[in-house]
């Protein structure tokens, strides 16, 4: 769902990356991303990327095979970034797949990342115009503000040792909820400005309002790091004004922290290669962002709503767990390995990875229900609502055409819409006891009419 901002050689392949159809084996394939130095004008022959030789054969099942590129394909440009997958035979790297990114390394930005070495010392790593900048900071503690080389995030405040937030906020009156931002920072910022949540400088001005981010803030997009730091800042500003920002973890947060990196934007493969660290380490328990992510909840009550990224299954309800217990169990289990066999088999001990868990369950949607245990009955939904004292369950994870009821049921609300640009952005607003869909300009559409979104995937 992220914006297709990079020219590519094979559009179908890039679309697969963007919508999440990447094959499961992709994360372990031999691959490289770097600067294209030279290539054979007939495509078949030797290519040099970051000082290494690669060979394209006629039989290669990639669009550069043969004497000419396919119709409509972007042409390779020396000095720009290229990503390849390859096999090694007799010490020679043979390219099997290629993606031209259409940008030079000097346009790549990332960070800052703060990696702790002990209780009061950390290294800041920032990529500015393709160059890695490191600085060591000693004697730092929670509350300290550090300047950064980043033009987007000029300063960060330390604060990863905070206590986990509460799981229930029943007294919230004004609530705005969005989901599945997937690194689309600029679109989200425009949406917040259009709805009066932040001012032109991106600072919180929504007073005692509660902003809910219902999971999958990471992956796919190219401004994930900048988006995470912005959310951290808004959390602090909201508290000072009497409001709250609630970041609910989704399946992509748990995947990143566990090392399942199939869906990261290609930019991050380049930056982590240059930094000399894996993407999951930059979000690991020794990183400032990783500690902060691990501190969040996966299921929360805010006002009359139960917010959960994918869904709250009847099977989860039958376990009789309170919200604090669900969130505590998930927080303890965040991190590698991804997809442990035991966790997928037992819901109680495998809340993060189990199909019926809050990060994955899709049973509310008619087109998915058969694969997720069947359509939950009215009694099953009522049991979940009564257990947690709410009127509605709000989910992301499954794309809908518009924010609104799921399967014609007012108790279930889907909010996962595309965030590629402001014209597609939308959220759920609860104000003065009424429910609205809101767009990036702040236009409100009452949900009382009962429109039912349809699943987009």
C-alpha positions, 0 to 999 in steps of 0.5 A: 500500500505504500507509494510507488515512488521509485522507477523500476525495471519490472513493475509486476515485481515491484508491485509484489513488494508493495502489496506484500506478496513477496515469497517467503524465501526472499529474506534468505536469498543471496542478494545485494544492493549497491551502486551500479558502476558499469553494465553490458550495453546488450544486457547479457554479460558483465555488470559491476555493482559496488566493485563486484562483478556479476553476470547476466546470462541469456537464460536468466529469467529476469527482464534484462535477459536478451539483447534489449530491455523489455518494452517500457522498462527503465534503462539502467544508469551508472551511478544509481542504485540497483538491487539484485538477487543472484546465484554463485556458481564456481565463484561467479555471481549470476544475476537471477533478478534485478530491480533498478531503484532509479535514485543515486546513493546521495538521495538516501536518508535514514535515521537517526538510530541510537544503539545503546552500549551500556546504561548511559552510553550509546552510538547515534547512526544517521545516513545523510545523503548516502553517507553514514555519520556516527557519533558516540554519546556518554553519560546520557539518560532518560529525558536528555535531548540529543541533536542529530544530523538528520534534516527531518529529525533534528533532535531526539529525546531519550525515553525508552525506559518508561513504564508500559502504558495502561491498557484501558482509557474508558474516559476518552471523549475525542478519539481519532484512529488510523491504521496501517500507515506503512511509513507514509510520514508525509501523508500522515502529517498532512492528515493530522494537519487537516484534522487539527491535531497538529499545527503547521510545524507538526506540533500537537494542538489537539488538547485532551484528544486521543489519537490511536495508531492501530498497528503496521506503522512500519514496513513497505514505506520509505520514511519508517524511521522518521515516522516513528520518531515523529510519533514518539514526539507526539506522544510526549506532546499529547501527554503534556496537553492532557491527551494521548497517542496510543500506538497499538502494535501490529503484525509488521511491528512484531515481524520487524522485531523478530527479524522477518524483513520481507517487507522493508523498503529497498532503501533500508537494505542499502542503508543497513548494508552501509551501516554494517548492521541488520535492520532488526538490530536497528530495532532490537532491544539495544536500540532506542526505537526497539526499546520504545516499540517493545513497550507498547500494547497490542489490544487497548480500550479507548472510550467505547472502542476495543482497538486491535490491529487484526481482530479479536477472535472468539478463540482468544475470548475463550481464554478469558484473558484481561487486556493487561495479561494479553499485552504483557504476554506479547511484550515479553515474547517480542523479538526473534525467532520469527514464526516459532513452531510452538507459538503458532500451535498454541494461542495462549503461549503464542499470541504474537504468531498464532492465526487466531491472535490479535496480530493476524485474525481476519475472521470478521471479513466475509471473504476471509472468514472460512480460512480463519475459523468461520464467521463469528456469531452475534453471541461471540461478538457480544461476549468480546464486547461485554468482557471488555466493556465496549460497544465496538471493535476497531481493526486494521490489517485487512484493507477496506474501501472506506472506513466503516462497518464490517459485514454490515455489523455496527459493532465491527469497524474497519479502518485500513485504507490506503495511505499513498497520498492525502486523497486516499487517507482516512480515519475514524473520528469519535466526537460528541458521541457520534462516529465519523469517517474523516479525510485528510482535509478534515471533512467528516462523513457520519457513519450512522448511515451504516455504510459497509466497507468491502475487503480489498485483499 
